[in-house]
Amino acid sequence: AQQQYYQETAQQPPAMAVAASPAPRAMVPPAAPTQDDKIAQLERLAQLKAQGILTEDEFAAEKAKVLAG
C-alpha cells in the first residue's frame, strides 16, 4: 500500500503538490503588551540605567515608549 502511494504521488505533477499544500498564514500583529509586560519592561529599563548601560535620556525615551504602548 505504501509503495502504491509513493508511486501515485511521484506521478503527480509538481503543481498538484503545491495546490494541495495549506495556504500560508497571514501575519498576525503582536498583541498589545499587558500591564505585567509593561512593568517588567520598566523594571528592566531601570536595571539597565542603574548599571550605567542606559543614560538618563535613553531611559526616559524608552520609558515613554513603554508607557505609550
C-alpha positions as semicolon CSV with decimal commas, in nm:
position;residue;x (nm);y (nm);z (nm)
1;A;0,000;0,000;0,000
2;Q;0,283;0,241;0,084
3;Q;0,461;0,160;-0,239
4;Q;0,145;0,230;-0,438
5;Y;0,101;0,563;-0,255
6;Y;0,459;0,665;-0,331
7;Q;0,420;0,570;-0,696
8;E;0,097;0,771;-0,727
9;T;0,239;1,080;-0,556
10;A;0,558;1,059;-0,760
11;Q;0,349;1,068;-1,078
12;Q;0,161;1,383;-0,976
13;P;0,284;1,699;-1,145
14;P;0,451;1,947;-0,907
15;A;0,163;2,196;-0,945
16;M;-0,073;1,944;-0,790
17;A;0,150;1,902;-0,488
18;V;0,167;2,279;-0,438
19;A;-0,209;2,319;-0,474
20;A;-0,265;2,056;-0,207
21;S;-0,047;2,237;0,046
22;P;-0,223;2,461;0,300
23;A;-0,244;2,831;0,231
24;P;0,020;3,044;0,403
25;R;-0,098;3,207;0,722
26;A;-0,140;3,581;0,733
27;M;0,091;3,770;0,965
28;V;-0,090;3,840;1,290
29;P;0,013;4,162;1,463
30;P;0,155;4,109;1,810
31;A;-0,088;4,154;2,095
32;A;-0,073;4,475;2,293
33;P;0,152;4,439;2,596
34;T;-0,026;4,360;2,919
35;Q;0,018;4,562;3,236
36;D;0,258;4,295;3,367
37;D;0,462;4,316;3,046
38;K;0,492;4,692;3,084
39;I;0,600;4,660;3,446
40;A;0,862;4,401;3,352
41;Q;0,992;4,625;3,072
42;L;1,013;4,925;3,304
43;E;1,196;4,720;3,567
44;R;1,443;4,600;3,304
45;L;1,500;4,957;3,185
46;A;1,559;5,069;3,544
47;Q;1,817;4,792;3,588
48;L;1,996;4,895;3,269
49;K;2,001;5,256;3,385
50;A;2,131;5,156;3,731
51;Q;2,408;4,953;3,565
52;G;2,508;5,254;3,356
53;I;2,407;5,087;3,030
54;L;2,137;5,347;2,961
55;T;2,177;5,719;3,011
56;E;1,903;5,921;3,179
57;D;1,787;6,046;2,837
58;E;1,782;5,695;2,687
59;F;1,593;5,565;2,990
60;A;1,336;5,845;2,964
61;A;1,286;5,784;2,591
62;E;1,241;5,408;2,632
63;K;1,015;5,456;2,933
64;A;0,792;5,687;2,729
65;K;0,769;5,423;2,453
66;V;0,667;5,154;2,702
67;L;0,406;5,374;2,866
68;A;0,265;5,486;2,530
69;G;0,232;5,127;2,406
